[in-house]
Amino acid sequence: MQEDFLHFIWKYKKFDVSNLRSTKDESISLVNLGQHNLNSGPDFFNAQININGQLWAGNVEIHVKSTDWYVHNHEKDKAYDNVILHVVWEHDSDIFRKDNSEITTLELKGIVDNTLLNSYNRLLQSKSWINCETDFPDTDEFLMNNWLERLYIERLERKSKDIETLLSASNNDWEAVLFKMLAKNFGLKVNGEPFLSLANSFDFSVIRKIRHELSDLEALFFGQAGLLDNDVQDVYFKDLHIRYQFLKQKFQLNNQGVIPLQFFRLRPPNFPTLRLSQLAVLYHSKPSLFSDIIELNTKEEFYKLFKVEASEFWKTHYTFDKISKLTKKKLSKSFIDLLIINTILPLKFSYAKARDKAIEDSIFALVKSLGLESNSITEKFLSIKPLDKSGLTSQALIQLKTEYCDKNKCLQCAIGSYLISKNE
């Protein structure tokens, strides 16, 4: 028996509420179960309970056993002085407040249907990829779609906390935050942290001052990444090296904290050399990038905005020291989709939130217009149950797997709660 299951039982009245009696045989009538508290303190706030004809207003605390009250040292914590009802699975001791007054106790064992208990135990004892893998396909479609939307908002909320951290470190400079987010996502999974460390190695004001000259931007990015330290006999490389030495002295640049870039096992189109050049071209050619991102709402508009390719040298190179076949190294639509999902949508969400604006329907419309991300999580879920193949679905499924399934939070999951309750 777990405490969160008892929270679920109480919150949704999954027990026989008729003729409730306390462990002292007092009559109990539930007027208001209270508000579920997910932080420290009593489990349910502002409940209203009628005990032996007297209406009480206060908090409810829930434990597996009555003695857990003392195990958790609640008798010493003034936050629990206003507990009016102690709800337990098994009553094994009377409980008293600091002033020695006894707290009324309700024992749940014996008034909860065995069918519910069996459903709960079967779910939590599963050894499958997710606990509800067998029953997941039977989930009500309306419930599923609503839950996926809520999960996507949760994921945006989580990402917005990272943006708030970046914003605080950047003195509320939204353009600087955008640059750091774009840098990280241009690096993808392998070079995301190295690219972010590069973006953090200098102030964004440097980009504002030199963005009119593409070669200076490239020199800044390649130099801070440590890619100009070798001796390459090429005019382009030597020019970048000279420019970087000048920028390094002018802006007092230091790259000691920049994480080394990785090339190993990357496909050439994802080499960090190309991604850094593309990022430089983007900032050189789009002087109002942040305001553009806030204003635009459709994927077609973003495909146009991010229609950039690496500079001339990179048409025949993937690295500085080796010539390759002539090809344009432009951002693909699939890559732009990832930028929309991981940078643009979280930024638009956080920007609206910072200005106390409601979440616009355009955010949902944009993420739903994107294709499903292909990864091990989405592929496995879709093998279990057919789902809408959109960007919202893939982000929601990642949130579901990492924050609920992997942590056995079935009772906080709408799907888990539905599956536990449906056979009652």
Salt bridges, closest charged atoms under 4 A:
ASP25 OD1 - ARG21 NE 3.25
ASP43 OD2 - HIS7 NE2 3.47
GLU61 OE2 - HIS63 NE2 3.19
GLU61 OE2 - HIS74 NE2 3.17
ASP81 OD2 - LYS98 NZ 3.96
ASP94 OD2 - LYS24 NZ 3.06
ASP94 OD1 - HIS91 NE2 3.32
GLU102 OE2 - LYS24 NZ 3.77
GLU133 OE2 - LYS380 NZ 3.73
ASP135 OD2 - ARG122 NH1 3.23
GLU141 OE2 - LYS385 NZ 2.61
GLU149 OE2 - LYS368 NZ 2.94
GLU157 OE1 - LYS353 NZ 2.72
ASP162 OD2 - ARG158 NH1 3.94
GLU164 OE2 - LYS353 NZ 3.89
ASP173 OD2 - ARG208 NH2 2.91
GLU175 OE1 - ARG208 NH2 3.23
GLU193 OE2 - LYS184 NZ 3.35
ASP216 OD1 - ARG243 NH1 2.80
ASP239 OD2 - ARG243 NE 2.87
GLU312 OE1 - LYS315 NZ 3.19
GLU403 OE1 - LYS407 NZ 2.85
ASP406 OD1 - LYS401 NZ 2.35
GLU424 OE1 - LYS14 NZ 2.87
